[in-house]
C-alpha cells in the first residue's frame, strides 16, 4: 500500500483506495504481514500503563507455552460448558 501511490489527504486515501484488492489471499505482500492485525498497539498501550500487565506480557513472550498469570489456556470442554450456560432453561 505504501508504494502503490500517494494521496493528498487521509479522506482521499480512504475514499479512493480499492480496499478489496488488499488482504491475505488477494495481494501477495499481505500474506505474511501483521501490520494491521489490531492487537499490537492496544497490547503495548495497556502494558505501559500497568506494570503487572507488562510483566505478564514479558512472561508470555519469554516463556512460550507456559502458563503465565492472566493468560491461561481454556480447559478442555470449557467452550461447550459456556454454551450450555447460555441456553434457555426449559420450563
N, C-alpha and C positions, 0 to 999 in steps of 0.2 A: 504494500500500500504506500509506503514512504517513497518508493521510486516510481510510482505509476503516474504521477502528475503533481500539480500544485493548485491549491485553492486559496483565494484571497482571504476568505473568512471561514469560520467554523460552520456557519449556516450553509455556505456554498458547498463545503466538503460533505456535510450531511445530506444535502438535497441532490447533489449531482453524482455522487458515488454509486456505482452499481454494486450494492452490498451482496446481492445474490451470487456474484462472481467470486466472493471470498469465502474462506472457511475450509474446514477439513473435508477432503474429498473433492473439492472444487478448484482449489489453487494449490499446486504442489508446495509452494512456500509456506502454506498454512498447516501442512501435515504434522510438523513437529514443533510448531510454535505454541507457546503458552502465554504469550504476551497479554492476552485479554481473557484469561481464564476466570477472572472475577475474585480470586482469593488472595492474590499476592499483596495487594495494597491494604486490604482490610486486616489481614493477619498481622502485618507489621505495625499498623497503627494501633491495634489492640495490644500487641505485645509491648510496645513502647510506653504505654500508659499504665500497665500493671506488671510489676516485677515478677509476680508469681506466674503470670501468663507467659512472660518472656522465658522463664526457666522451663516451663512445660514445653514450649516451642523448641528451645535449645535441646532439651532431652529427647524430644521426638526426632529431631534431626540427627543427633549423635548416637542415639540408641534405637535404630530402626528395628521394629518387631517386638520391642519390649513394651510393657505396659507402663506408661508414664501417667501420673495422676492427672485426671481430667480427660485423657484420651484413651479410653478403653474400647476395645472391640466389643461389639454386641454379642451377647450369649447366643448360642445356637437355639433357634426357635423363638427368639425374642420378638422378631417381626410378626410371626404368626400369633403370638400371645397378645401383642399390642393390637393387632387387627381384631382379635376376638373381643377385646375390651371395648372396642368402638362399635361393635354390633349392638343393635337394639335388643332389649330383653323381651322375650315373648311373654304375653300375659295369659 
